[in-house]
Amino acid sequence: MSAITTHVLDISRGRPAAGVPVLLERYTDGDWQTLGDGATDADGRLRHLLPEDYDFGVGTYRLTFGTEAYFVSQGVEGFYPAVVVTFYVADAGQHYHVPLLLSPFGYSTYRGS
């Protein structure tokens, strides 16, 4: 099944980052269109971002992670209030998993499986 999923790992704590707000958008006709949003679960995952009836297609997408809300909830002062990851879907028949490795003063992302 074609989809976009994510998970967030707090590498400063060595555990999943629960409760991170995530927004999914697609670049269409010169503007960003909101497709879905949610928050990571206790395992740091967000498995359902696209609406069930969405016609997943080739194009440019972005995930915006509300890291400030997460850090505030942990009583930690973070440097990045949001992390924006823009990526290109070349084959709409594939699954796109975009994890975020997060700490208060840095982050990394990659295409997962």
Buried (B, 14 or more C-beta within 10 A) or exposed (E): EBBBBBBBBBBBEEEBBBBBBBBBBBBEEEEBEEBBBBBBBEBBBBEEBBEEEBEBEEEEBBBBBBBBBBBEEBEEEBEBEEBEBEBEBEEEEEEBBBBBBBBBEEBEBEEEE
